[in-house]
Amino acid sequence: MNYLIIAPVGDYMDALFVGIREFPTKKIILIAPEDKMETAEGAKHDLEKFKIPVDIIPIRGHIWEETFRIVCEVKKANENENIMINVATGDWTTRCAATSAAFVNGIKAFSISDDEIHLLPILKFSYYKILTDRKMKILNVLHHEENCCASLEELSKKTGMSLPLISYHINGNPKSEGLKEMGLVETVDKKGKTQIGLSTLGRMLMKGYVT
């Protein structure tokens, strides 16, 4: 079995070679922040001796959002491939982003410590299966309505839901998680009003980067 390996470019690129030693690798996709492009090119050059093709995909923008986008798109474009993510190669931020992207997309991932491979658990789940139609309606309004929403009252009007129902879906209760606890929205209290907007995870979900 040969693998397509995704790896963030960062401070520990030697971990690439530990990975290909353990997992027969047919191709490597490097996710590279703009300030790490030289490092990515160096790794690509070093891998030429192993005759492993390498693609470099630059991150242009928010590291978390771009990492989720890239991982999601690579998965969709390679549905019949055995994909793994080597999270050990990045820096602190890119390792966290790559690990989270693996979890929400149900992709196998591994880290490396003292030249030993540590497989991470597969935590495949789907937000779409636990989001009710009303919660999705709220997220859609926040995603598509410009500058929404300065208050829960404004969100109530735009969704056509009562204020108590909006509060319930945002804040939840002891028996049901709200969108805030799920990490999909963020709120800020300002001048007696509760401003609400999508979180980074919420934006990625609405753009289809989270399955």
Backbone as CSV, one residue per row, in Angstrom:
resi,resn,N_x,N_y,N_z,CA_x,CA_y,CA_z,C_x,C_y,C_z
1,MET,0.842,-1.199,0.000,0.000,0.000,0.000,0.875,1.246,0.000
2,ASN,0.649,2.110,-0.975,1.393,3.363,-1.060,0.512,4.525,-0.629
3,TYR,1.146,5.561,-0.089,0.407,6.665,0.513,0.694,7.986,-0.179
4,LEU,-0.319,8.839,-0.171,-0.154,10.240,-0.498,-0.029,10.968,0.833
5,ILE,1.092,11.605,1.049,1.372,12.258,2.331,1.207,13.771,2.202
6,ILE,0.410,14.333,3.095,0.292,15.785,3.218,1.122,16.213,4.417
7,ALA,1.878,17.285,4.277,2.711,17.741,5.387,2.808,19.259,5.407
8,PRO,2.593,19.872,6.570,2.810,21.314,6.682,4.309,21.611,6.713
9,VAL,4.700,22.707,6.098,6.110,23.090,6.079,6.397,23.961,7.294
10,GLY,7.421,23.552,8.053,7.749,24.301,9.256,9.159,24.039,9.729
11,ASP,9.287,23.800,11.026,10.611,23.758,11.650,11.231,22.367,11.740
12,TYR,10.492,21.336,11.370,10.973,19.972,11.607,10.843,19.127,10.343
13,MET,11.440,19.596,9.258,11.276,18.931,7.975,11.973,17.578,7.906
14,ASP,12.918,17.308,8.801,13.546,15.985,8.836,12.516,14.894,9.113
15,ALA,11.403,15.284,9.735,10.360,14.298,10.033,9.749,13.732,8.755
16,LEU,9.893,14.434,7.637,9.419,13.908,6.354,10.068,12.567,6.041
17,PHE,11.363,12.484,6.301,12.120,11.294,5.916,11.841,10.129,6.855
18,VAL,11.540,10.419,8.110,11.101,9.369,9.028,9.771,8.808,8.543
19,GLY,8.906,9.704,8.074,7.599,9.280,7.595,7.678,8.377,6.379
20,ILE,8.507,8.751,5.391,8.583,7.939,4.178,9.323,6.628,4.436
21,ARG,10.100,6.575,5.500,10.751,5.314,5.879,9.720,4.307,6.385
22,GLU,8.694,4.820,7.094,7.689,3.951,7.693,6.520,3.666,6.748
23,PHE,6.188,4.644,5.887,5.023,4.507,5.019,5.456,4.662,3.564
24,PRO,5.349,3.598,2.768,5.690,3.710,1.342,4.929,4.868,0.704
25,THR,5.655,5.807,0.136,5.067,7.081,-0.278,5.135,7.247,-1.787
26,LYS,3.968,7.504,-2.410,3.922,7.707,-3.852,3.962,9.179,-4.225
27,LYS,3.570,10.053,-3.267,3.576,11.480,-3.533,3.482,12.244,-2.225
28,ILE,4.081,13.428,-2.204,4.016,14.296,-1.025,3.466,15.652,-1.449
29,ILE,2.528,16.151,-0.663,2.000,17.493,-0.868,2.398,18.347,0.323
30,LEU,3.185,19.365,0.077,3.647,20.262,1.131,2.764,21.503,1.175
31,ILE,2.271,21.817,2.361,1.475,23.027,2.572,2.392,24.073,3.188
32,ALA,2.674,25.131,2.436,3.747,26.045,2.823,3.270,27.480,3.033
33,PRO,3.428,28.017,4.251,3.231,29.457,4.430,4.205,30.216,3.525
34,GLU,3.839,31.435,3.174,4.658,32.184,2.214,6.094,32.385,2.694
35,ASP,6.295,32.508,4.014,7.652,32.709,4.515,8.445,31.408,4.627
36,LYS,7.823,30.281,4.224,8.486,28.976,4.293,8.664,28.363,2.904
37,MET,8.462,29.148,1.864,8.557,28.604,0.513,9.977,28.108,0.195
38,GLU,10.979,28.814,0.680,12.362,28.382,0.438,12.626,27.043,1.113
39,THR,12.088,26.887,2.336,12.221,25.614,3.050,11.526,24.496,2.281
40,ALA,10.348,24.795,1.735,9.599,23.806,0.959,10.377,23.385,-0.284
41,GLU,10.954,24.345,-0.993,11.727,24.026,-2.188,12.946,23.179,-1.837
42,GLY,13.571,23.461,-0.686,14.711,22.675,-0.245,14.312,21.234,0.032
43,ALA,13.166,21.050,0.680,12.678,19.696,0.965,12.363,18.960,-0.336
44,LYS,11.771,19.668,-1.292,11.457,19.055,-2.584,12.728,18.590,-3.279
45,HIS,13.748,19.422,-3.230,15.031,19.057,-3.836,15.625,17.830,-3.148
46,ASP,15.552,17.778,-1.826,16.114,16.644,-1.082,15.366,15.347,-1.382
47,LEU,14.093,15.454,-1.682,13.289,14.261,-1.940,13.475,13.718,-3.349
48,GLU,14.126,14.483,-4.206,14.335,14.026,-5.577,15.158,12.740,-5.610
49,LYS,16.068,12.563,-4.636,16.896,11.354,-4.611,16.068,10.099,-4.334
50,PHE,14.888,10.290,-3.745,13.998,9.156,-3.481,12.993,8.961,-4.610
51,LYS,13.067,9.827,-5.630,12.159,9.775,-6.779,10.689,9.853,-6.353
52,ILE,10.437,10.684,-5.339,9.066,10.909,-4.874,8.617,12.274,-5.383
53,PRO,7.553,12.320,-6.186,7.061,13.624,-6.663,6.519,14.461,-5.516
54,VAL,6.771,15.755,-5.586,6.357,16.674,-4.529,5.621,17.857,-5.144
55,ASP,4.441,18.141,-4.627,3.717,19.360,-4.973,3.787,20.314,-3.783
56,ILE,3.990,21.585,-4.069,4.006,22.605,-3.017,2.792,23.505,-3.212
57,ILE,1.947,23.567,-2.188,0.771,24.435,-2.241,0.979,25.571,-1.242
58,PRO,1.080,26.802,-1.730,1.333,27.928,-0.817,0.085,28.320,-0.037
59,ILE,0.297,28.723,1.196,-0.762,29.293,2.030,-0.735,30.805,1.834
60,ARG,-1.830,31.341,1.332,-1.916,32.782,1.104,-3.084,33.322,1.899
61,GLY,-2.823,33.648,3.154,-3.890,34.137,4.014,-3.856,33.460,5.370
62,HIS,-5.030,33.344,5.969,-5.177,32.793,7.304,-4.733,31.327,7.325
63,ILE,-3.733,31.002,8.173,-3.137,29.666,8.156,-4.158,28.576,8.427
64,TRP,-5.017,28.771,9.446,-5.992,27.738,9.776,-6.974,27.529,8.638
65,GLU,-7.537,28.616,8.140,-8.547,28.497,7.084,-7.944,27.914,5.815
66,GLU,-6.760,28.352,5.441,-6.112,27.843,4.252,-5.730,26.370,4.397
67,THR,-5.265,25.978,5.581,-4.909,24.567,5.801,-6.137,23.681,5.661
68,PHE,-7.257,24.093,6.262,-8.495,23.328,6.138,-8.935,23.256,4.679
69,ARG,-8.844,24.378,3.972,-9.255,24.399,2.559,-8.419,23.430,1.737
70,ILE,-7.114,23.515,1.908,-6.208,22.694,1.108,-6.411,21.215,1.398
71,VAL,-6.494,20.846,2.677,-6.681,19.439,3.037,-7.996,18.914,2.471
72,CYS,-9.051,19.712,2.586,-10.354,19.323,2.055,-10.292,19.126,0.547
73,GLU,-9.650,20.047,-0.163,-9.576,19.952,-1.618,-8.698,18.787,-2.068
74,VAL,-7.607,18.538,-1.345,-6.755,17.390,-1.678,-7.518,16.088,-1.473
75,LYS,-8.282,16.003,-0.401,-9.072,14.804,-0.147,-10.085,14.573,-1.262
76,LYS,-10.799,15.626,-1.672,-11.815,15.488,-2.720,-11.190,15.113,-4.068
77,ALA,-10.000,15.621,-4.326,-9.340,15.364,-5.612,-8.657,14.003,-5.656
78,ASN,-8.527,13.348,-4.497,-7.811,12.067,-4.434,-8.614,11.048,-3.624
79,GLU,-9.883,10.901,-3.990,-10.792,10.061,-3.212,-10.356,8.605,-3.147
80,ASN,-9.651,8.134,-4.149,-9.256,6.724,-4.197,-7.851,6.481,-3.676
81,GLU,-7.221,7.519,-3.140,-5.857,7.382,-2.625,-5.859,7.137,-1.117
82,ASN,-4.790,6.530,-0.642,-4.577,6.367,0.796,-3.832,7.599,1.295
83,ILE,-4.571,8.490,1.936,-4.002,9.776,2.353,-3.640,9.728,3.836
84,MET,-2.481,10.267,4.168,-2.078,10.455,5.557,-1.488,11.853,5.702
85,ILE,-1.597,12.399,6.891,-1.008,13.711,7.167,0.113,13.549,8.186
86,ASN,1.297,13.992,7.807,2.444,14.011,8.717,2.457,15.375,9.394
87,VAL,1.937,15.444,10.614,1.814,16.743,11.286,3.115,17.173,11.951
88,ALA,4.095,16.276,11.985,5.319,16.544,12.747,6.221,17.580,12.099
89,THR,6.013,17.857,10.816,6.965,18.687,10.078,6.802,20.186,10.321
90,GLY,5.637,20.599,10.799,5.337,22.026,10.873,5.862,22.718,12.107
91,ASP,5.490,23.994,12.252,5.728,24.703,13.506,4.481,24.529,14.366
92,TRP,4.434,25.225,15.510,3.321,24.978,16.449,1.977,25.236,15.793
93,THR,1.847,26.353,15.085,0.552,26.709,14.502,0.150,25.762,13.387
94,THR,1.071,25.482,12.458,0.709,24.642,11.323,0.497,23.193,11.752
95,ARG,1.191,22.744,12.786,0.948,21.385,13.287,-0.458,21.279,13.860
96,CYS,-0.868,22.271,14.643,-2.219,22.260,15.222,-3.279,22.307,14.128
97,ALA,-3.068,23.172,13.131,-4.039,23.306,12.051,-4.144,22.011,11.253
98,ALA,-3.014,21.385,10.958,-3.022,20.143,10.188,-3.672,19.007,10.969
99,THR,-3.408,18.945,12.279,-4.025,17.913,13.108,-5.539,18.072,13.140
100,SER,-6.000,19.296,13.320,-7.439,19.554,13.356,-8.078,19.243,12.005
101,ALA,-7.412,19.608,10.914,-7.940,19.322,9.578,-8.053,17.821,9.343
102,ALA,-7.098,17.061,9.868,-7.169,15.598,9.757,-8.375,15.065,10.513
103,PHE,-8.580,15.560,11.733,-9.687,15.090,12.563,-11.033,15.300,11.881
104,VAL,-11.301,16.528,11.424,-12.636,16.837,10.901,-12.882,16.221,9.529
105,ASN,-11.813,15.790,8.850,-11.985,15.142,7.551,-11.810,13.632,7.614
106,GLY,-11.588,13.099,8.820,-11.452,11.654,8.975,-10.237,11.083,8.260
107,ILE,-9.138,11.845,8.223,-7.911,11.409,7.565,-6.922,10.915,8.612
108,LYS,-6.231,9.823,8.307,-5.208,9.321,9.209,-4.074,10.337,9.329
109,ALA,-3.571,10.483,10.543,-2.461,11.414,10.768,-1.473,10.787,11.736
110,PHE,-0.241,11.249,11.645,0.770,10.745,12.571,1.729,11.859,12.946
111,SER,2.288,11.707,14.133,3.342,12.602,14.592,4.590,11.772,14.815
112,ILE,5.685,12.429,15.112,6.958,11.737,15.276,7.677,12.299,16.489
113,SER,8.157,11.404,17.332,8.929,11.803,18.511,10.085,10.832,18.671
114,ASP,11.303,11.388,18.735,12.506,10.548,18.853,12.557,9.493,17.753
115,ASP,12.250,9.908,16.544,12.269,9.045,15.363,11.273,7.898,15.430
116,GLU,10.281,8.007,16.300,9.237,6.992,16.379,7.908,7.570,15.906
117,ILE,7.175,6.777,15.132,5.879,7.175,14.605,4.804,6.998,15.669
118,HIS,3.957,8.005,15.799,2.819,7.922,16.709,1.559,8.227,15.913
119,LEU,0.747,7.196,15.670,-0.495,7.395,14.943,-1.498,8.116,15.826
120,LEU,-2.181,9.073,15.260,-3.197,9.825,15.985,-4.559,9.190,15.757
121,PRO,-5.471,9.314,16.720,-6.800,8.716,16.546,-7.569,9.397,15.428
122,ILE,-8.390,8.627,14.745,-9.263,9.185,13.710,-10.562,9.587,14.374
123,LEU,-10.847,10.858,14.376,-12.048,11.375,15.042,-13.042,11.865,13.999
124,LYS,-13.449,10.966,13.119,-14.359,11.357,12.052,-15.748,11.660,12.613
125,PHE,-16.220,12.839,12.342,-17.585,13.215,12.680,-18.039,14.252,11.665
126,SER,-19.307,14.534,11.654,-19.836,15.502,10.697,-20.678,16.534,11.422
127,TYR,-20.290,17.795,11.285,-21.105,18.872,11.851,-22.492,18.871,11.214
128,TYR,-22.538,18.521,9.937,-23.816,18.589,9.234,-24.843,17.618,9.811
129,LYS,-24.373,16.542,10.443,-25.299,15.566,11.017,-25.872,16.035,12.357
130,ILE,-25.194,16.951,13.019,-25.663,17.389,14.335,-26.256,18.794,14.312
131,LEU,-26.208,19.444,13.159,-26.783,20.779,13.036,-28.218,20.676,12.544
132,THR,-29.134,21.223,13.300,-30.529,21.222,12.898,-30.750,22.237,11.765
133,ASP,-31.908,22.149,11.131,-32.229,23.086,10.051,-32.198,24.534,10.548
134,ARG,-32.680,24.760,11.770,-32.703,26.129,12.291,-31.301,26.646,12.590
135,LYS,-30.448,25.782,13.111,-29.068,26.205,13.342,-28.385,26.515,12.013
136,MET,-28.634,25.694,10.999,-28.056,25.956,9.687,-28.582,27.263,9.107
137,LYS,-29.856,27.570,9.350,-30.417,28.826,8.869,-29.713,30.013,9.500
138,ILE,-29.449,29.928,10.794,-28.713,30.991,11.488,-27.323,31.155,10.887
139,LEU,-26.622,30.041,10.675,-25.279,30.101,10.112,-25.300,30.681,8.697
140,ASN,-26.298,30.318,7.924,-26.413,30.847,6.557,-26.612,32.358,6.557
141,VAL,-27.444,32.858,7.473,-27.665,34.298,7.570,-26.365,35.003,7.949
142,LEU,-25.666,34.480,8.925,-24.408,35.086,9.361,-23.360,35.041,8.256
143,HIS,-23.443,34.024,7.417,-22.463,33.866,6.331,-22.756,34.793,5.154
144,HIS,-24.027,34.936,4.812,-24.393,35.647,3.595,-24.790,37.108,3.810
145,GLU,-25.276,37.437,5.002,-25.725,38.811,5.257,-24.536,39.676,5.677
146,GLU,-24.250,40.686,4.915,-23.099,41.556,5.205,-23.321,42.318,6.512
147,ASN,-22.282,42.340,7.341,-22.275,43.068,8.617,-23.349,42.582,9.595
148,CYS,-23.802,41.350,9.443,-24.747,40.790,10.405,-23.953,40.021,11.464
149,CYS,-24.253,40.197,12.716,-25.415,40.894,13.259,-24.992,41.649,14.516
150,ALA,-25.494,42.884,14.645,-25.097,43.738,15.761,-25.815,43.378,17.045
151,SER,-26.823,42.528,16.957,-27.567,42.128,18.157,-28.346,40.860,17.856
152,LEU,-28.762,40.186,18.928,-29.606,39.008,18.759,-30.952,39.396,18.163
153,GLU,-31.412,40.619,18.480,-32.670,41.097,17.921,-32.582,41.198,16.393
154,GLU,-31.468,41.710,15.899,-31.288,41.807,14.446,-31.268,40.420,13.807
155,LEU,-30.577,39.488,14.443,-30.527,38.123,13.927,-31.912,37.487,13.950
156,SER,-32.678,37.795,14.984,-34.042,37.283,15.086,-34.888,37.737,13.896
157,LYS,-34.778,39.007,13.548,-35.556,39.545,12.422,-35.120,38.932,11.098
158,LYS,-33.819,38.776,10.905,-33.324,38.268,9.625,-33.644,36.789,9.426
159,THR,-33.752,36.041,10.525,-34.044,34.612,10.411,-35.534,34.307,10.513
160,GLY,-36.315,35.272,11.040,-37.732,35.032,11.257,-38.011,34.150,12.455
161,MET,-37.024,34.040,13.351,-37.198,33.244,14.567,-37.401,34.168,15.760
162,SER,-38.075,33.660,16.764,-38.291,34.460,17.961,-36.973,34.660,18.698
163,LEU,-36.903,35.711,19.507,-35.686,36.002,20.266,-35.319,34.859,21.221
164,PRO,-36.281,34.283,21.975,-35.928,33.147,22.838,-35.362,31.961,22.049
165,LEU,-35.911,31.716,20.848,-35.422,30.600,20.032,-34.013,30.872,19.526
166,ILE,-33.752,32.118,19.124,-32.402,32.494,18.697,-31.419,32.291,19.845
167,SER,-31.782,32.767,21.034,-30.911,32.622,22.204,-30.634,31.151,22.500
168,TYR,-31.654,30.314,22.351,-31.499,28.879,22.599,-30.506,28.255,21.619
169,HIS,-30.637,28.585,20.339,-29.754,27.978,19.344,-28.329,28.524,19.436
170,ILE,-28.180,29.740,19.906,-26.845,30.310,20.068,-26.175,29.794,21.336
171,ASN,-26.897,29.850,22.454,-26.298,29.549,23.759,-26.537,28.131,24.244
172,GLY,-27.538,27.450,23.682,-27.825,26.092,24.113,-28.423,26.036,25.506
173,ASN,-28.495,24.828,26.047,-28.946,24.610,27.417,-28.249,23.360,27.945
174,PRO,-28.495,22.950,29.188,-27.786,21.778,29.729,-27.961,20.508,28.912
175,LYS,-29.024,20.429,28.107,-29.283,19.205,27.348,-28.872,19.302,25.878
176,SER,-28.575,20.498,25.424,-28.278,20.679,23.996,-27.239,21.771,23.802
177,GLU,-26.189,21.455,23.026,-25.157,22.447,22.736,-25.681,23.519,21.800
178,GLY,-25.304,24.752,22.080,-25.606,25.842,21.165,-24.459,26.053,20.201
179,LEU,-24.672,26.927,19.237,-23.649,27.193,18.233,-22.382,27.779,18.845
180,LYS,-22.545,28.521,19.919,-21.389,29.110,20.585,-20.516,28.036,21.210
181,GLU,-21.135,27.084,21.922,-20.371,26.014,22.560,-19.747,25.087,21.521
182,MET,-20.394,24.956,20.370,-19.846,24.137,19.294,-18.673,24.813,18.600
183,GLY,-18.414,26.079,18.944,-17.291,26.803,18.372,-17.540,27.366,16.996
184,LEU,-18.818,27.467,16.593,-19.144,27.930,15.248,-19.475,29.416,15.186
185,VAL,-19.832,30.011,16.318,-20.092,31.447,16.362,-19.362,32.060,17.546
186,GLU,-19.167,33.366,17.462,-18.552,34.124,18.549,-19.448,35.302,18.890
187,THR,-19.522,35.642,20.159,-20.349,36.768,20.585,-19.512,37.760,21.379
188,VAL,-19.919,39.031,21.284,-19.274,40.105,22.036,-20.371,40.998,22.605
189,ASP,-20.345,41.227,23.906,-21.309,42.133,24.528,-20.811,43.563,24.404
190,LYS,-21.622,44.425,23.813,-21.225,45.811,23.581,-22.430,46.723,23.737
191,LYS,-22.334,47.614,24.682,-23.385,48.597,24.940,-24.753,47.939,25.137
192,GLY,-24.740,46.866,25.900,-25.985,46.182,26.215,-26.512,45.295,25.114
193,LYS,-25.803,45.217,24.011,-26.200,44.372,22.898,-25.201,43.219,22.746
194,THR,-25.673,42.101,22.224,-24.805,40.954,21.970,-24.540,40.852,20.485
195,GLN,-23.339,41.274,20.083,-22.952,41.147,18.687,-22.580,39.694,18.414
196,ILE,-22.917,39.227,17.235,-22.678,37.822,16.923,-22.152,37.674,15.509
197,GLY,-21.224,36.758,15.332,-20.665,36.496,14.002,-20.094,35.094,13.955
198,LEU,-19.758,34.653,12.767,-19.154,33.336,12.607,-17.738,33.326,13.171
199,SER,-17.363,32.230,13.792,-15.982,32.013,14.196,-15.190,31.554,12.977
200,THR,-13.886,31.387,13.141,-13.069,30.860,12.040,-13.579,29.489,11.613
201,LEU,-13.893,28.635,12.593,-14.422,27.308,12.278,-15.770,27.416,11.571
202,GLY,-16.605,28.353,12.017,-17.888,28.561,11.369,-17.743,28.983,9.914
203,ARG,-16.801,29.886,9.649,-16.565,30.321,8.266,-16.089,29.155,7.407
204,MET,-15.206,28.328,7.962,-14.691,27.191,7.207,-15.793,26.180,6.925
205,LEU,-16.688,25.993,7.896,-17.811,25.085,7.699,-18.704,25.565,6.562
206,MET,-19.024,26.866,6.560,-19.925,27.402,5.547,-19.287,27.444,4.165
207,LYS,-17.962,27.461,4.113,-17.268,27.434,2.820,-17.032,26.017,2.321
208,GLY,-17.412,25.043,3.152,-17.280,23.648,2.737,-15.925,23.043,3.024
209,TYR,-15.118,23.700,3.879,-13.790,23.169,4.202,-13.831,22.171,5.349
210,VAL,-14.972,22.061,6.008,-15.181,21.123,7.108,-16.339,20.230,6.721
211,THR,-16.169,18.936,6.839,-17.204,18.004,6.413,-18.078,17.572,7.583
